Amino acid sequence: MNAQPAPAAARRIVWPSVVTVISAAILIGAEVFGAAFAGGWALAILFGLDDFGAHILQAVLFALGVFIMITFIRAARRVEPFTRRG
């Protein structure tokens, strides 16, 4: 009837999973944020926006990229758990 949580030493970091997810996040992040910057610039030219409009569009696409990266990391942690008991 001991309701205390398991000690922290009972969980071990699975380094290959951590390295895999971080490496994939760096690769995908470079693509996502590069596309956000270039896409914002291209769309601003297409719609005839000035520099301020281009920066606003890039910021919106950058925020979308942050959302995509957060979603990717959460999904990747379900597939490649960072910790394991024992």
MDAnalysis code that builds the backbone (N, CA, C; Angstrom):
import MDAnalysis as mda
import numpy as np

u = mda.Universe.empty(258, n_residues=86, atom_resindex=np.repeat(np.arange(86), 3), trajectory=True)
u.add_TopologyAttr("name", ["N", "CA", "C"] * 86)
u.add_TopologyAttr("resid", np.arange(1, 87))
u.add_TopologyAttr("resname", ["MET", "ASN", "ALA", "GLN", "PRO", "ALA", "PRO", "ALA", "ALA", "ALA", "ARG", "ARG", "ILE", "VAL", "TRP", "PRO", "SER", "VAL", "VAL", "THR", "VAL", "ILE", "SER", "ALA", "ALA", "ILE", "LEU", "ILE", "GLY", "ALA", "GLU", "VAL", "PHE", "GLY", "ALA", "ALA", "PHE", "ALA", "GLY", "GLY", "TRP", "ALA", "LEU", "ALA", "ILE", "LEU", "PHE", "GLY", "LEU", "ASP", "ASP", "PHE", "GLY", "ALA", "HIS", "ILE", "LEU", "GLN", "ALA", "VAL", "LEU", "PHE", "ALA", "LEU", "GLY", "VAL", "PHE", "ILE", "MET", "ILE", "THR", "PHE", "ILE", "ARG", "ALA", "ALA", "ARG", "ARG", "VAL", "GLU", "PRO", "PHE", "THR", "ARG", "ARG", "GLY"])
u.atoms.positions = np.array([
    [0.817, -1.177, 0.000],
    [0.000, 0.000, 0.000],
    [0.865, 1.247, 0.000],
    [1.979, 1.159, -0.651],
    [2.876, 2.292, -0.774],
    [2.536, 3.041, -2.059],
    [2.043, 4.271, -1.960],
    [1.607, 5.052, -3.115],
    [2.670, 6.036, -3.591],
    [3.913, 5.831, -3.205],
    [4.974, 6.737, -3.621],
    [5.374, 6.420, -5.061],
    [5.737, 7.470, -5.842],
    [6.156, 7.228, -7.218],
    [7.490, 6.484, -7.266],
    [7.740, 5.834, -8.377],
    [8.990, 5.102, -8.560],
    [10.153, 6.083, -8.544],
    [11.294, 5.681, -8.049],
    [12.448, 6.585, -8.023],
    [12.891, 6.954, -9.435],
    [13.511, 8.119, -9.548],
    [13.945, 8.613, -10.856],
    [14.994, 7.701, -11.486],
    [15.751, 6.996, -10.664],
    [16.793, 6.119, -11.191],
    [16.207, 4.920, -11.923],
    [14.913, 4.649, -11.748],
    [14.296, 3.510, -12.406],
    [14.070, 3.773, -13.895],
    [14.154, 5.016, -14.324],
    [13.967, 5.348, -15.738],
    [15.333, 5.628, -16.373],
    [15.523, 5.085, -17.558],
    [16.790, 5.287, -18.259],
    [16.524, 5.977, -19.583],
    [17.431, 6.853, -19.964],
    [17.324, 7.543, -21.243],
    [17.769, 6.600, -22.354],
    [16.986, 6.519, -23.401],
    [17.314, 5.692, -24.569],
    [17.978, 6.624, -25.586],
    [19.291, 6.709, -25.510],
    [20.028, 7.687, -26.313],
    [19.872, 7.508, -27.815],
    [19.849, 6.290, -28.350],
    [19.640, 6.182, -29.809],
    [18.317, 6.802, -30.267],
    [17.273, 6.656, -29.472],
    [15.987, 7.267, -29.824],
    [16.057, 8.783, -29.749],
    [16.715, 9.296, -28.729],
    [16.845, 10.749, -28.564],
    [17.630, 11.337, -29.738],
    [18.735, 10.706, -30.080],
    [19.566, 11.203, -31.187],
    [18.811, 11.125, -32.509],
    [18.061, 10.050, -32.726],
    [17.287, 9.908, -33.957],
    [16.254, 11.016, -34.094],
    [15.504, 11.266, -33.031],
    [14.454, 12.291, -33.084],
    [15.066, 13.684, -33.249],
    [16.131, 13.978, -32.533],
    [16.771, 15.297, -32.648],
    [17.340, 15.496, -34.052],
    [17.967, 14.466, -34.598],
    [18.521, 14.571, -35.951],
    [17.430, 14.812, -36.983],
    [16.341, 14.066, -36.873],
    [15.222, 14.256, -37.805],
    [14.608, 15.639, -37.628],
    [14.517, 16.118, -36.379],
    [13.945, 17.442, -36.125],
    [14.811, 18.538, -36.737],
    [16.126, 18.385, -36.679],
    [17.022, 19.377, -37.289],
    [16.832, 19.399, -38.799],
    [16.777, 18.239, -39.414],
    [16.601, 18.148, -40.858],
    [15.250, 18.722, -41.282],
    [14.193, 18.280, -40.648],
    [12.852, 18.738, -41.005],
    [12.676, 20.212, -40.659],
    [13.243, 20.644, -39.529],
    [13.154, 22.048, -39.147],
    [13.813, 22.962, -40.167],
    [14.976, 22.555, -40.682],
    [15.645, 23.364, -41.702],
    [14.770, 23.507, -42.938],
    [14.108, 22.427, -43.313],
    [13.235, 22.471, -44.483],
    [11.987, 23.315, -44.220],
    [11.376, 23.110, -43.064],
    [10.132, 23.821, -42.741],
    [10.377, 25.326, -42.626],
    [11.400, 25.718, -41.882],
    [11.643, 27.144, -41.683],
    [12.231, 27.801, -42.929],
    [13.001, 27.061, -43.702],
    [13.467, 27.586, -44.992],
    [12.302, 27.809, -45.940],
    [11.373, 26.858, -45.962],
    [10.187, 27.011, -46.814],
    [9.312, 28.160, -46.332],
    [9.224, 28.368, -45.018],
    [8.431, 29.477, -44.481],
    [9.025, 30.812, -44.914],
    [10.338, 30.927, -44.832],
    [10.993, 32.181, -45.223],
    [10.856, 32.421, -46.728],
    [11.212, 31.411, -47.519],
    [11.155, 31.566, -48.977],
    [9.716, 31.694, -49.465],
    [8.815, 30.930, -48.861],
    [7.411, 31.006, -49.264],
    [6.802, 32.357, -48.956],
    [7.124, 32.906, -47.802],
    [6.633, 34.235, -47.454],
    [7.142, 35.294, -48.410],
    [8.385, 35.195, -48.766],
    [8.987, 36.138, -49.717],
    [8.323, 36.010, -51.085],
    [8.156, 34.753, -51.552],
    [7.562, 34.524, -52.874],
    [6.097, 34.968, -52.911],
    [5.344, 34.650, -51.873],
    [3.936, 35.049, -51.831],
    [3.790, 36.571, -51.746],
    [4.703, 37.209, -51.040],
    [4.660, 38.675, -50.956],
    [4.865, 39.301, -52.330],
    [5.787, 38.759, -53.103],
    [5.998, 39.260, -54.466],
    [4.775, 38.977, -55.334],
    [4.225, 37.769, -55.197],
    [3.060, 37.389, -55.985],
    [1.872, 38.314, -55.726],
    [1.654, 38.668, -54.461],
    [0.526, 39.516, -54.103],
    [0.862, 41.006, -54.121],
    [2.098, 41.357, -54.470],
    [2.497, 42.747, -54.568],
    [2.610, 43.456, -53.225],
    [3.012, 42.731, -52.186],
    [3.145, 43.332, -50.860],
    [4.488, 44.038, -50.726],
    [4.554, 45.013, -49.836],
    [5.824, 45.691, -49.577],
    [6.646, 44.858, -48.585],
    [7.771, 45.398, -48.151],
    [8.655, 44.655, -47.241],
    [7.967, 44.316, -45.923],
    [7.196, 45.253, -45.404],
    [6.496, 45.005, -44.137],
    [5.505, 43.847, -44.289],
    [4.767, 43.841, -45.378],
    [3.823, 42.753, -45.644],
    [4.532, 41.419, -45.794],
    [5.703, 41.440, -46.430],
    [6.485, 40.209, -46.589],
    [6.923, 39.683, -45.234],
    [7.352, 40.580, -44.355],
    [7.790, 40.145, -43.022],
    [6.626, 39.591, -42.209],
    [5.462, 40.198, -42.338],
    [4.280, 39.682, -41.640],
    [3.936, 38.287, -42.157],
    [3.936, 38.117, -43.468],
    [3.636, 36.813, -44.064],
    [4.664, 35.766, -43.647],
    [5.923, 36.144, -43.609],
    [6.960, 35.224, -43.165],
    [6.765, 34.854, -41.697],
    [6.368, 35.807, -40.873],
    [6.130, 35.511, -39.450],
    [4.967, 34.547, -39.279],
    [3.923, 34.723, -40.068],
    [2.781, 33.802, -39.986],
    [3.200, 32.397, -40.411],
    [3.939, 32.294, -41.494],
    [4.401, 30.987, -41.950],
    [5.418, 30.380, -40.972],
    [6.220, 31.215, -40.334],
    [7.159, 30.747, -39.321],
    [6.391, 30.156, -38.136],
    [5.320, 30.832, -37.694],
    [4.492, 30.309, -36.597],
    [3.869, 28.977, -36.988],
    [3.433, 28.862, -38.232],
    [2.912, 27.584, -38.716],
    [4.004, 26.515, -38.676],
    [5.220, 26.898, -39.009],
    [6.349, 25.967, -38.939],
    [6.628, 25.512, -37.522],
    [6.507, 26.407, -36.552],
    [6.687, 26.025, -35.143],
    [5.633, 25.000, -34.748],
    [4.385, 25.229, -35.156],
    [3.316, 24.273, -34.880],
    [3.629, 22.908, -35.509],
    [4.099, 22.907, -36.738],
    [4.450, 21.655, -37.417],
    [5.570, 20.931, -36.669],
    [6.574, 21.671, -36.215],
    [7.688, 21.033, -35.508],
    [7.250, 20.471, -34.158],
    [6.403, 21.185, -33.436],
    [5.897, 20.673, -32.162],
    [5.113, 19.393, -32.392],
    [4.267, 19.386, -33.416],
    [3.500, 18.196, -33.746],
    [4.414, 17.041, -34.121],
    [5.464, 17.323, -34.889],
    [6.406, 16.279, -35.275],
    [7.112, 15.679, -34.063],
    [7.595, 16.524, -33.160],
    [8.319, 16.029, -31.982],
    [7.396, 15.172, -31.114],
    [6.162, 15.610, -30.917],
    [5.218, 14.819, -30.116],
    [4.960, 13.459, -30.753],
    [4.760, 13.437, -32.051],
    [4.517, 12.170, -32.738],
    [5.761, 11.277, -32.707],
    [6.924, 11.880, -32.870],
    [8.171, 11.104, -32.868],
    [8.436, 10.486, -31.499],
    [8.076, 11.185, -30.421],
    [8.291, 10.638, -29.073],
    [7.392, 9.448, -28.816],
    [6.220, 9.398, -29.465],
    [5.363, 8.218, -29.307],
    [5.973, 7.013, -30.008],
    [6.617, 7.248, -31.149],
    [7.210, 6.151, -31.916],
    [8.562, 5.748, -31.324],
    [9.350, 6.722, -30.935],
    [10.693, 6.494, -30.373],
    [10.730, 7.055, -28.960],
    [10.310, 6.286, -27.952],
    [10.287, 6.817, -26.573],
    [11.689, 7.222, -26.104],
    [11.735, 8.324, -25.357],
    [13.021, 8.833, -24.872],
    [13.481, 8.125, -23.591],
    [12.564, 7.525, -22.846],
    [12.944, 6.843, -21.612],
    [12.346, 5.451, -21.579],
    [12.956, 4.623, -20.710],
    [12.507, 3.255, -20.546],
    [12.751, 2.864, -19.095],
    [11.892, 2.071, -18.557],
    [12.069, 1.593, -17.178],
    [13.151, 0.512, -17.146],
    [13.889, 0.562, -16.051],
    [14.877, -0.502, -15.849],
    [16.182, -0.090, -16.241],
])
